[in-house]
Amino acid sequence: MTNDVPWYVSLIVSWLPFIIFIAAILWSSRQLRKSLTASDGRSMAQVVDDLAREMKRANDIRHDQAP
């Protein structure tokens, strides 16, 4: 029994699932990176940190103004 398939076709077919898997990982990592950034380009960690800082400042102002 002879194999009439050219070597490059066999190579493409054998590596195609691996290439698709790597492409899917790269695509999903880019999508995740986009979803973890705010519209102004800051990371969500920076946004949460700024929000916490602002809440602390507002609480300090309220605490200072309390009778």
PyMOL commands that set and color helices and strands:
alter all, ss='L'
color gray80, all
select helices_A, chain A and resi 7-35+44-65
alter helices_A, ss='H'
color red, helices_A
deselect
rebuild
show_as cartoon
